[in-house]
Structures are given as C-alpha cells and as structure tokens.
Amino acid sequence: MSALHQLVPAPWSFSAGTGGLTLDAGTTLGADPELGGPRRWLARSLGAATGWDLAPAATADAQVRFLLDPKLDAEAYRLEVGDAVVISAGGPAGAFYAAQTLLQLLGPRAFRQSAVGSIWSVPRVSVEDKPRFGYRGTMLDVARHFMPKDNLLRFIDVMAMHKLNVLHLHLTDDQGWRIQINRYPKLTETGAWRRESSLGSWRAGVFDGRPHGGFYTQDDLREIVAFAAERHITVIPEIDVPGHSQAAIAAYPELGEGQAEGAEPVEVWTRWGINETVLAVSETSLEFYRNVLDEVVEIFPSPWISLGGDEVPLTQWQSSTAARGKAESLGLDDVSGLHSWFVGQLALHLKGHGRATSVWDEIGDGGLPDGALVASWRGYEGGIDALRKGYDVVMCPEHKLYLDHRQADGDDEPVPVGFVTTLQAVYEFDPLPGLSAEGWPGRLLGAQANIWTEHLDSPRRVQFAAFPRLSAISEVFWSNPEGRDYDEFLTRLTGAHLARLEAMGVEYRPLSGPAPWQQRPGVEGWKRDYDAEQLVRN
Ligand code: ACM
C-alpha cells in the first residue's frame, strides 16, 4: 500500500500515477442500470459541493462510469482514474463506497453542501478495495439524550463517509422512549420526556432542573431508514427489555413488576445508572411488547431487531410472588431464568416476522434465542462463548469501543467517565485478540462502536466523543489489518481527514485536547481504571 494516499479508511490496494483528471460543469455520470442509486447519490453530493448539474450519460461516454462487475463481491470495487473515472463494483454497495472514495480524492471541499471553489481535479490513481468485515457498526443511544432528526441524518452521512454500514439505534431506556407507537400513544406522550436529568455522574447527586425530551414519528423513522439505506446503512432498532424500561412503565404502569402490587407510580427516570425497575414477566407485558414489535418491524426492514436484554437487576422479581411463581411454573431454578425466557418469547414473535433478534451478551448467561446476533459488550468472553455455541457475534467490548469513555486522562476532558480510551487504543483494537476469526461454529460478523449519551447532551457533544475515534475505528472495521501503523494513520488524519470532518461541520476533539468551549468545568464525571472484574457501567 502506498503511503501517499490520504484515504480513510485506507483501501486494500492503492497506486498513484501522475497528474490529475479535471472535472468541470460538463462532467457526465453514467451507470449500469443496477448502479443507478450510487450514481444519483454522487450526482447530488458532488453537485451540491461544486454547484454543477452533473448530467447522466450513456455509461460508455460518461466521464465518471459505474460498471457492474459480477466477479467482485457486493461491497468490493475498483476505481481507476485515467482519462475518465472508471468504477467497477460487485453491486450498489461497492459502487457507493467507490463514490465515497472519489469524493475523498477530490479534497475536503467535496464534503461541503455548497460550492466554495471552482477547480476540481482527481489524482490519477488505481484503487482496489473491499471491507474486512460485513458488519461495521455504530450504536447511538438516542434515549438518554434525544438526537434531533436533522442531526441524526447528518450523523448517518458522516458514518457513510467512513464506509460504516450498521446503525444500531438505542430507542428506549429508563430515561426516555423515542419511537412513536400508534397503538400506545402514552409511550411518547408520557415516556418521551423527563422532568430533569442528572448533571454529570449520578453519583454526584446533582440535577439540572431542565426538562429533556423528543421522539421520532413513524414517518421520521421511515425517512431515517430510507436515508440510511441510500447510503448502504442498515438501521437496527433496539427496544430494550426487560430492564431499562422505566419510561414505558411510567406510561403504562401495568407493565412494571413493582407496579403490579400497587406501589407508587414511577416517572420517566431522571437519574443515570442501573435501575432496579423491571418489566413484569406477565402475559400483559408480553402482549404489549408483541404489539409494539408489530409496528417496529413495519418501519425497520433490518434483518435484526434488538431486544437489548442488558443490565437486569433481579431484586423486583425476587420479591414478587407472581415472578417467583412464574419461574416455578416454567421449571426454572430461580427468577434469574426469567430474563432470557422473556426475551426468548419476544424473539419467537420476531422470528414469526422473519426477523432475527440482536441481544447484548447478558442473555447468553441464561440461554440465547435461536439465530441470535450477540453484541459482546462485557469484554470479549460473551462473544467468544456465543461463537463456540454457533451464534453470530459482533464485538463491542466496553473497555475498547465505548466512545462515551474519556479520550485522555486530563481533567479538561468534558465529564470524564469510564476508562481512558485514546485514539491510538481504538486504532489498535483487535476484535478477537490472539484468536482466529475463522473456524468457529458461529460467525464473527464484525464489530461496533457504542456511543452512550448520558453525558453527551447535544449533537456537538456526540461529535466530540465520536470523532476522530470513529474515523480510526472505521479503518479497523474496513481495512487490511496487516501492516497497520498508527503514525501513518495520523499523517492521513491530520493531512486530509480532519479537514473533511471540518468540511462536514463535525466538531471533533482536537488531537491536542478539548477546546475551551468543549470543556465542562465543574460537572463531575466518574473515572475508572480498567479492571476486568469490575465491569459496571456508570
Ligand atoms: C450496555 O452497555 N449496557 C450494553
């Protein structure tokens, strides 16, 4: 691989010729019929950045040509710049990634939304490229802090620029329910907002006294899904059960285990941390969630729907006669088995809709639903165990790929929580350290960076946490792991890629540390040192 290219993520093969090909207002774009989508996307994106109306033309005559090459994998492409830009791709996804590479070759201004210059030259290069993993994910928590739709669409654009292809959207939690469900309007009337929020770590006991909320209508979500699909990104919705459900219980108290016995009603949770409030393991709550999922599958065509399943304290079930009775009637040793039983019931319902279930790895402790995709967040072990048992796995270990965790050890990091997770550390992430990814009964589909937002209360804060670490991670997910060199990555990052992020308006964390306005003096975090025995979030 030449060290001269400035592409992020790095392509698998790159060679540079001499000189460049100048594009102008008369440039035409042509595509084989199967590749019309990427052609239209390029015409719109490059059209906006240049101010040109990039007309379609017959493929053989166009200056930019998209050709289908069935010998290539669906996500693979070749890009040759000579007297024309010739893209060969195995399918629309490969052609789309080639178009993204072409924009990067045109310079940072190609990522602006209106023209700021007039000379556009593509260097004469030859690129051959393909992804390392089929699942290149980012999880975004829009429950703790809502991300307005426009910002989410822009976030998807920035993901696409990095050739990421899965957005796992964490839509429900104790602190908010963000998806409109027609059958149950109170989920958003009551569940989509809270009175106030913990300010910084919940351990500090400080609240901001300010209501927070928001939700996506079903049409908003359809728009988000379609926008992502045009960029070859699958949106996996997460409806988290049976813990992390207090917003739903606040809206419909009959769902709550603690509510069944006439306790004080709960409100949408205002605090961060692990919550003892859980769903009742009852036919009422199962039926409710089956109805919710019926609407979810209508909106999201994703092959996977996430049922979460993380962090479920047993306290309420242990003290509930109904829950203990249910465990006994199911022949379970104790109430701990209710956790995976409940998720399993809903997974069966999803299976009836032809969908697989994605779960956090806790579910593996009590038995996984058939065909589950396991997101291994409590370290690597849950994922390795699932691979041994024949399940699909995505690695997202908290001590490696949690982007809410602080980026450096300094006190000037805004609300510093978690382990120090530097740019270099994420660049050096290995999804299966010391082990081969091949030869397991299960399949390692890829990996995912997780962006939890308890302490990221605005799109600006999400951008600060995500970038440039997500740029480094995209290279782990996409590029050849052989010969990876952090210093060489830094030359591309500082030489071109940060300027692309700036052109897109991404307020990333400067490599030298947070700008004064990115700091949050006085807001307490919760710094941890990595200890494999003590993996408790927040
Ligand atoms: C998680 O971090 N609770 C999945």
Residues whose N, C-alpha, C, O or C-beta is under 5 A from the ligand:
A	BS01	ACM	D310 W360 W377
